[in-house]
Amino acid sequence: MTTEPIAVLGAGVMGVGITTLLAGHGLRVRLVDTDPDKLAQAPGRIRQELRMAQMMGALPPDRPQGEVTPYSDLSAVRGARLVIEAITEDAALKNKTLAEVSALVAPGTPLVSNTSSIPIDELADAVDRPEDLIGTHFMNPPALIGTTEVIQGVRTGRATLDAVRGLLGEVGRKPVVVRDAPGFVTSRLLHPMINDAARVAQEGTASVEDIDALMQGCLGHPTGPLRTADLIGIDNLVDSLWVLLKRTGDEGCRPCDLLLAKVADGHHGRKSGRGFYEYEESTR
């Protein structure tokens, strides 16, 4: 494995999760965020996620942890072997960030947008070299989920695809490559389903707990859709649903009133301590 660091942009839920996965497999990471509070909290959250992954047997037991260095300046991407953007699911913000990164890194440096719903070719218009851009959709928590959706844009180069496949192999993930489309495969199927589950709860057909119990026990969903919403982050879920609605016209993607109310109340799921369920500090 090369010793060049990987730059991860964003110290939110997914940025921390991806950093945990990389560091847990011995890779050096530069974690970049302009929010000083998020950057200050990130090391403790990474340590907590590493402990959990180790307890679950999800990390190589004999590999030293990779060094994670926090940065507040985007110039930290210079010299990285690969850049993973994991910021808010906002197309304008992603375009701005990717454009800035593209101007800083050497040609041929893979730029990876970790997005749950925004088409990669839409983002490719913002970068200097569209062939360097590719998408991933890591599931949360990345260190515990062994498969990663990889989105090949129509302008993504073969070298970029090979580099991402190689990185995922280094960290023990199975890449599944899909064509570019709004929501790709996982979000296009999962997020409207969660929206429907929330709508069923809103209508009073069943309790949150019973909806999840039925989906787990009868249909084999591992956690239940509403517990999954808490893990994704209900605010992130709503952002993704708006993206899908705008780009597909599917009214099933319009966020239901219950989801919108939870976002407005700050009940975003595990990360806020409350969503469809309540969480102790130690579980966040």
C-alpha positions as CSV (number, residue, x, y, z in Angstrom):
1,M,0.0,0.0,0.0
2,T,1.2,3.5,-0.8
3,T,2.1,5.8,2.1
4,E,0.5,8.9,0.5
5,P,-2.4,10.2,2.6
6,I,-6.0,10.2,1.6
7,A,-7.9,13.5,2.1
8,V,-11.5,13.3,3.5
9,L,-13.5,16.5,3.3
10,G,-16.1,16.9,6.0
11,A,-16.0,15.9,9.7
12,G,-19.7,15.1,9.9
13,V,-21.2,11.6,10.3
14,M,-20.0,10.2,7.0
15,G,-16.7,11.9,7.0
16,V,-15.9,10.6,10.4
17,G,-17.2,7.1,9.4
18,I,-15.1,7.0,6.3
19,T,-12.0,8.2,8.1
20,T,-12.6,5.5,10.7
21,L,-12.7,2.8,8.0
22,L,-9.5,4.1,6.4
23,A,-7.5,4.6,9.6
24,G,-8.7,1.3,10.9
25,H,-7.0,-0.4,8.0
26,G,-3.7,1.5,8.5
27,L,-4.1,4.3,6.0
28,R,-3.1,7.9,6.7
29,V,-5.9,10.4,6.5
30,R,-6.1,14.2,6.3
31,L,-9.5,15.1,7.7
32,V,-10.6,18.6,6.5
33,D,-13.4,20.7,7.8
34,T,-13.8,24.5,8.2
35,D,-16.0,24.1,11.3
36,P,-13.7,24.2,14.3
37,D,-16.2,22.5,16.6
38,K,-16.7,19.5,14.3
39,L,-12.9,19.2,13.8
40,A,-12.3,19.3,17.5
41,Q,-14.9,16.6,18.2
42,A,-13.8,14.4,15.4
43,P,-10.8,12.6,17.1
44,G,-13.0,11.4,20.0
45,R,-15.8,10.2,17.7
46,I,-13.2,8.4,15.5
47,R,-11.8,6.7,18.6
48,Q,-15.3,5.6,19.7
49,E,-16.1,4.2,16.2
50,L,-12.7,2.4,16.0
51,R,-13.4,0.7,19.4
52,M,-16.8,-0.4,18.2
53,A,-15.4,-1.7,14.9
54,Q,-12.7,-3.6,16.8
55,M,-15.2,-5.1,19.2
56,M,-17.3,-6.3,16.2
57,G,-14.2,-7.8,14.6
58,A,-14.5,-5.5,11.6
59,L,-10.9,-4.3,11.5
60,P,-7.6,-6.2,10.9
61,P,-6.4,-7.2,14.3
62,D,-2.7,-7.0,13.5
63,R,-2.6,-3.7,11.5
64,P,-1.5,-0.5,13.2
65,Q,-4.0,2.3,13.1
66,G,-3.3,4.9,10.4
67,E,-2.6,8.5,11.5
68,V,-5.5,11.0,11.2
69,T,-4.4,14.6,11.0
70,P,-7.1,17.4,11.2
71,Y,-6.9,20.4,8.9
72,S,-9.1,23.5,8.6
73,D,-7.8,24.6,5.2
74,L,-8.7,23.0,1.9
75,S,-5.1,23.3,0.7
76,A,-4.5,20.1,2.7
77,V,-5.7,18.1,-0.3
78,R,-2.4,18.9,-2.1
79,G,-0.3,15.8,-2.4
80,A,-3.2,13.4,-1.4
81,R,-3.4,10.2,-3.4
82,L,-7.2,10.5,-3.5
83,V,-9.7,12.9,-2.2
84,I,-13.1,11.9,-0.8
85,E,-15.7,14.6,-0.5
86,A,-18.2,13.8,2.3
87,I,-19.9,17.2,2.9
88,T,-23.6,18.1,3.2
89,E,-25.9,16.7,0.5
90,D,-26.3,20.0,-1.3
91,A,-25.4,20.1,-5.0
92,A,-24.3,23.8,-5.0
93,L,-22.0,23.3,-2.0
94,K,-20.6,20.1,-3.4
95,N,-20.0,21.8,-6.8
96,K,-18.2,24.7,-5.1
97,T,-16.0,22.4,-3.0
98,L,-15.2,20.1,-5.9
99,A,-14.2,23.0,-8.1
100,E,-11.8,24.3,-5.5
101,V,-10.3,20.9,-4.9
102,S,-9.9,20.2,-8.7
103,A,-7.8,23.4,-9.0
104,L,-5.5,22.3,-6.1
105,V,-4.7,18.7,-6.9
106,A,-2.5,17.2,-9.6
107,P,-4.2,15.9,-12.8
108,G,-5.1,12.3,-12.4
109,T,-5.9,12.5,-8.7
110,P,-9.2,10.7,-8.2
111,L,-11.9,13.0,-6.8
112,V,-14.6,10.9,-5.0
113,S,-18.0,12.5,-4.1
114,N,-19.7,10.5,-1.4
115,T,-23.3,11.3,-2.2
116,S,-26.5,9.5,-1.6
117,S,-28.5,10.9,-4.5
118,I,-26.9,13.7,-6.6
119,P,-25.9,12.5,-10.1
120,I,-22.2,12.4,-10.6
121,D,-22.3,13.8,-14.1
122,E,-24.1,16.8,-12.7
123,L,-21.2,17.4,-10.3
124,A,-18.6,16.7,-13.1
125,D,-19.5,20.1,-14.7
126,A,-17.8,21.8,-11.8
127,V,-14.4,20.2,-12.0
128,D,-11.5,20.8,-14.3
129,R,-11.1,17.2,-15.3
130,P,-14.4,15.3,-15.3
131,E,-12.6,12.0,-16.0
132,D,-11.1,12.3,-12.4
133,L,-14.5,12.4,-10.7
134,I,-16.4,9.3,-9.5
135,G,-19.1,8.7,-6.9
136,T,-19.3,6.4,-3.9
137,H,-22.2,5.8,-1.5
138,F,-20.8,4.4,1.7
139,M,-23.4,3.2,4.1
140,N,-23.3,4.3,7.8
141,P,-21.3,3.1,9.6
142,P,-18.8,2.4,6.8
143,A,-16.5,0.3,9.0
144,L,-19.3,-2.3,9.6
145,I,-20.8,-2.5,6.2
146,G,-18.8,-4.6,3.7
147,T,-20.3,-3.5,0.4
148,T,-19.9,0.0,-1.2
149,E,-21.9,1.4,-4.1
150,V,-19.7,3.0,-6.7
151,I,-21.2,5.4,-9.2
152,Q,-19.4,5.6,-12.6
153,G,-20.4,8.9,-14.3
154,V,-20.5,9.0,-18.1
155,R,-17.2,11.0,-18.1
156,T,-15.5,9.0,-15.3
157,G,-12.1,7.7,-16.6
158,R,-11.1,4.0,-16.3
159,A,-8.0,5.0,-14.2
160,T,-10.3,6.7,-11.7
161,L,-12.6,3.7,-11.4
162,D,-9.6,1.4,-11.0
163,A,-8.1,3.6,-8.2
164,V,-11.4,3.5,-6.3
165,R,-11.8,-0.2,-6.7
166,G,-8.2,-0.6,-5.5
167,L,-8.8,1.5,-2.4
168,L,-11.9,-0.3,-1.5
169,G,-10.0,-3.6,-1.8
170,E,-7.4,-2.3,0.6
171,V,-10.0,-1.6,3.2
172,G,-11.9,-4.9,2.7
173,R,-15.0,-3.4,1.0
174,K,-16.7,-5.1,-2.0
175,P,-17.4,-2.4,-4.7
176,V,-20.6,-2.7,-6.7
177,V,-20.3,-0.4,-9.7
178,V,-23.6,1.1,-11.0
179,R,-24.5,3.6,-13.7
180,D,-25.2,7.2,-12.9
181,A,-28.8,8.2,-12.1
182,P,-30.6,10.2,-9.3
183,G,-30.3,8.1,-6.1
184,F,-28.4,5.4,-8.0
185,V,-29.7,2.1,-6.6
186,T,-29.6,2.1,-2.8
187,S,-31.1,5.5,-2.2
188,R,-33.6,5.2,-5.1
189,L,-35.0,2.1,-3.4
190,L,-34.4,2.8,0.3
191,H,-35.3,6.4,0.8
192,P,-38.8,6.4,-0.6
193,M,-39.4,3.2,1.4
194,I,-38.4,5.0,4.6
195,N,-40.6,7.9,3.6
196,D,-43.5,5.5,3.3
197,A,-42.7,3.9,6.7
198,A,-42.7,7.4,8.3
199,R,-46.0,8.1,6.5
200,V,-47.6,4.9,8.0
201,A,-46.5,6.1,11.4
202,Q,-47.8,9.6,10.8
203,E,-51.2,8.1,9.8
204,G,-51.3,6.1,13.0
205,T,-51.6,2.7,11.4
206,A,-48.8,1.3,13.7
207,S,-46.3,2.6,16.2
208,V,-42.7,3.2,15.2
209,E,-41.6,0.2,17.1
210,D,-44.2,-2.1,15.4
211,I,-43.3,-0.9,11.9
212,D,-39.7,-1.7,12.5
213,A,-40.5,-5.0,14.1
214,L,-42.7,-6.1,11.2
215,M,-40.1,-5.0,8.6
216,Q,-37.4,-6.9,10.5
217,G,-39.4,-10.1,11.4
218,C,-41.5,-10.5,8.3
219,L,-39.4,-8.9,5.5
220,G,-35.9,-9.4,6.7
221,H,-34.9,-5.7,7.0
222,P,-31.9,-5.8,9.3
223,T,-32.7,-2.8,11.5
224,G,-36.1,-1.6,10.4
225,P,-36.7,1.5,8.2
226,L,-37.3,4.1,10.9
227,R,-34.3,3.0,13.0
228,T,-32.3,3.2,9.7
229,A,-33.6,6.8,9.3
230,D,-32.1,7.6,12.7
231,L,-28.8,6.1,11.6
232,I,-28.7,8.0,8.3
233,G,-29.7,11.2,9.9
234,I,-33.3,12.4,9.2
235,D,-32.0,15.8,8.0
236,N,-29.8,14.0,5.5
237,L,-32.6,11.7,4.5
238,V,-34.9,14.7,3.8
239,D,-32.2,16.4,1.7
240,S,-31.9,13.2,-0.3
241,L,-35.6,12.9,-0.8
242,W,-35.8,16.5,-2.1
243,V,-33.0,15.8,-4.6
244,L,-34.9,12.7,-5.8
245,L,-38.2,14.5,-6.1
246,K,-36.6,17.4,-8.1
247,R,-34.7,15.1,-10.5
248,T,-37.2,12.3,-11.0
249,G,-40.6,13.9,-10.4
250,D,-41.6,10.9,-8.3
251,E,-44.2,12.2,-5.7
252,G,-43.3,9.2,-3.5
253,C,-40.1,11.0,-2.8
254,R,-41.8,14.1,-1.4
255,P,-40.8,14.1,2.3
256,C,-43.8,13.4,4.5
257,D,-44.9,15.8,7.2
258,L,-43.6,13.7,10.0
259,L,-40.0,13.8,8.6
260,L,-40.2,17.5,8.0
261,A,-41.4,18.1,11.6
262,K,-38.6,16.1,13.0
263,V,-36.0,18.1,11.0
264,A,-37.6,21.3,12.1
265,D,-37.6,20.2,15.8
266,G,-33.9,19.2,15.6
267,H,-34.7,15.5,16.1
268,H,-32.2,14.2,13.5
269,G,-31.6,10.7,14.8
270,R,-28.7,9.2,16.7
271,K,-26.4,12.1,16.1
272,S,-28.8,14.5,17.9
273,G,-29.8,12.1,20.6
274,R,-33.4,11.8,19.3
275,G,-35.2,10.9,16.1
276,F,-37.8,8.2,15.9
277,Y,-36.1,6.8,19.0
278,E,-34.1,8.3,21.9
279,Y,-30.4,7.6,22.4
280,E,-28.1,7.7,25.3
281,E,-24.9,9.8,24.9
282,S,-22.8,6.7,24.8
283,T,-24.6,5.4,21.7
284,R,-24.0,8.5,19.6
